[in-house]
Amino acid sequence: MTDSATKENMQFQTEVNQLLHLMIHSLYSNKEIFLRELISNGSDACDKLRFEAIGNDSLYENDGDLRVEVEFDSTAGTITVRDNGIGMSRDEVVNNIGTIAKSGTKEFLSKLTGDQQKDSHLIGQFGVGFYSSFIVADKVTLTTRRAGTAASEAVRWESDAQSGYSLEQVEKATRGTEIVLHLKEDEKLLADGWRLRNIIRQYSDHIPLPVMMHKQEEGKQAEEWETVNKANALWTRSKSDVKDEEYQEFYKHVSHDWEDALAWSHNRVEGKYEYTSLLYLPSKAPFDLFDRDTNHGLKLYVQRVFIMEDKENKLLPRYLRFVRGVLDSADLPLNVSREILQGNKIIESMKSGSVKKILGLLENMSANEPEKYQSFWKEFGKVLKEGPGEDFGNREEIAKLLRFSSTLDDNAEQKVSLPDYIARMKEGQDKIFYITADTHTAAKNSPHLEVFRKKGIEVLLLSDRVDEWLVQHLMEFDGKSLQSVAKGDLDLSKLETEEDKKEQEKVEAEAKNMVEHIKKALTDKVEDVKVSHRLTSSPSCIILGEHDMALYMQNLLKQAGHEMPTTKPLLEINPTHPLLKRMEAETDDDRFAEWASVLLDQAILAEGGQLEDPAGFVHRLNGLMLAMA
Ligand SMILES: Nc1ncnc2c1ncn2[C@@H]1O[C@H](COP(=O)(O)OP(=O)(O)OP(=O)(O)O)[C@@H](O)[C@H]1O
């Protein structure tokens, strides 16, 4: 019974329109995935029902036989996918089906190029979901009723993907969602029992829920239903019985990913606690990787019964939030609630066991398949760098997996591991040197590197946002401390020859007056002035305290509204530089002070800092240039 008075026509959110259009055109060659997506959604909906019903049995409405049904009508050219899962309320339909609530949507749409091949990958990364129906259908009718609501409160959503969608309140006796695809004229052949069975077996064999179709008898569909997929939980099978393709298909189901997984680790653990884990590393980072409220995580099962998807990083630490898969515990009670999971010993044990497995998988890959590891690093390296700060116990293992750029080749691609670096350390070198900067170019051109380049000492070039955080937590590796070349006292004495040292002493003695003079001129602006042993071709640089944050980070935090303590920098000068020689000859005190200010300001700029008085700097610089002309 339809109450036409409640029928409304609604517009799609602009992003949905764009996405629909692109999807229909870019994913055409993979059109069969629509069925996997709809079955996956149906299976998720049944999982959600099962979880909500733990505390409220009545939600089952006397039908606890959870399943997805697929029907077709070749004459009408329709395919129907039906589940008896949780269903949706009217608001949920509007929010889930008419809107894209995902973060990163704008970024995603702006990355699309119009090149079908490239775009199809991006769309896959973003998640195709329900909208993939429109690859094969020119009209889709979705009727749904949320479990626990009255039969009269069901909702029908209908769209041709062109002119928005309509919504109306309808009657639906059973809970759950039914989706009818009205196939496009040239897709009608999909409404065929044999073809649909094939697609289901190919894509949905290993979802634990039965996917059912009417039995086929004498070329006709019988009343009776049969299960088409294997419907066994893939992770419960022994490793040797599962083919790679099966692992990949299951991955796509649990992860909602479109690409193959990069690698996986499947384990049955029998110790103090018994559980199975199937952990996958994706090949591509999802768009919401850096979003605090990510939507996906590991799925927790208890004896094959779905309990929840971990969206709050209870089952894995945040720095492994890209891992997808399943943990199935034999020890947790079936009526486990989200609250119980907090601080639970069994969960903690599964968590630390899984972390070890993932780190082991990565270590193996980095040793035996370095190219594959490099592709992992490109996608997820920035996230793994959060690890040493978050997971103190595994700091050393994680550190081994980190990759950096370095002055070895100045390449922006991060390929150097800490063990590689240590193996190349100079005789007498006992520290791992690094520099942090806002960009790779700023890092590799920093004046602080001059002496290291001259002596052929490798320095790690760190320019990811997370790097400042990383070096605050990773103070040492393999007994060698990590040392910023831009902070604190630089003691390279063990790497210097007697001649070097004598030369330095001589330069220092000769520059004594000059240093005093500059110190006087900049008395309010700097903590101290010293002769530098780091510079060879730049006139000056500033040095931060051992525990100070890099200037570019200080700027970022200031912009974000944080109060930053104002510490005065230490200025180092290079007395052998022609500019300093020229200053030495300057007899006018005011002019000398101008030179000194310029020396300080340019050192701050080279460090990625911000000048308090940029116009003053430009004015002074112009004055000095004109005087020299
Ligand atoms: N059969 C269904 N039963 C209940 N809710 C559903 C069903 N299908 C979709 N939904 C709801 O609509 C939302 C959007 O579905 P959609 O398939 O577009 O994306 P998704 O499954 O969330 O993620 P992805 O885009 O990564 O596949 C789902 O998260 C779910 O809340």
PDBQT file of the ligand as one rigid body, heavy atoms in Angstrom, charges set to zero:
ROOT
HETATM    1  N1  LIG A 701      21.462  -3.563   2.245  1.00  0.00    +0.000 N 
HETATM    2  C1  LIG A 701      21.673  -2.589   3.119  1.00  0.00    +0.000 A 
HETATM    3  N2  LIG A 701      21.147  -2.629   4.358  1.00  0.00    +0.000 NA
HETATM    4  C2  LIG A 701      21.354  -1.663   5.266  1.00  0.00    +0.000 A 
HETATM    5  N3  LIG A 701      22.115  -0.580   5.028  1.00  0.00    +0.000 NA
HETATM    6  C3  LIG A 701      22.680  -0.464   3.816  1.00  0.00    +0.000 A 
HETATM    7  C4  LIG A 701      22.497  -1.452   2.800  1.00  0.00    +0.000 A 
HETATM    8  N4  LIG A 701      23.172  -1.055   1.702  1.00  0.00    +0.000 NA
HETATM    9  C5  LIG A 701      23.771   0.117   2.028  1.00  0.00    +0.000 A 
HETATM   10  N5  LIG A 701      23.473   0.472   3.284  1.00  0.00    +0.000 N 
HETATM   11  C6  LIG A 701      23.927   1.655   4.019  1.00  0.00    +0.000 C 
HETATM   12  O1  LIG A 701      24.368   2.612   3.081  1.00  0.00    +0.000 OA
HETATM   13  C7  LIG A 701      25.735   2.955   3.305  1.00  0.00    +0.000 C 
HETATM   14  C8  LIG A 701      26.418   3.285   2.016  1.00  0.00    +0.000 C 
HETATM   15  O2  LIG A 701      26.551   2.111   1.245  1.00  0.00    +0.000 OA
HETATM   16  P1  LIG A 701      27.600   2.035   0.092  1.00  0.00    +0.000 P 
HETATM   17  O3  LIG A 701      27.521   0.700  -0.497  1.00  0.00    +0.000 OA
HETATM   18  O4  LIG A 701      27.384   3.188  -0.836  1.00  0.00    +0.000 OA
HETATM   19  O5  LIG A 701      28.988   2.280   0.778  1.00  0.00    +0.000 OA
HETATM   20  P2  LIG A 701      29.711   1.429   1.953  1.00  0.00    +0.000 P 
HETATM   21  O6  LIG A 701      29.249   0.023   1.868  1.00  0.00    +0.000 OA
HETATM   22  O7  LIG A 701      29.515   2.157   3.237  1.00  0.00    +0.000 OA
HETATM   23  O8  LIG A 701      31.238   1.600   1.649  1.00  0.00    +0.000 OA
HETATM   24  P3  LIG A 701      32.026   1.385   0.320  1.00  0.00    +0.000 P 
HETATM   25  O9  LIG A 701      31.741   2.584  -0.508  1.00  0.00    +0.000 OA
HETATM   26  O10 LIG A 701      33.436   1.352   0.807  1.00  0.00    +0.000 OA
HETATM   27  O11 LIG A 701      31.578   0.104  -0.292  1.00  0.00    +0.000 OA
HETATM   28  C9  LIG A 701      26.298   1.764   4.056  1.00  0.00    +0.000 C 
HETATM   29  O12 LIG A 701      27.404   2.135   4.864  1.00  0.00    +0.000 OA
HETATM   30  C10 LIG A 701      25.107   1.324   4.902  1.00  0.00    +0.000 C 
HETATM   31  O13 LIG A 701      25.014   2.120   6.078  1.00  0.00    +0.000 OA
ENDROOT
TORSDOF 0
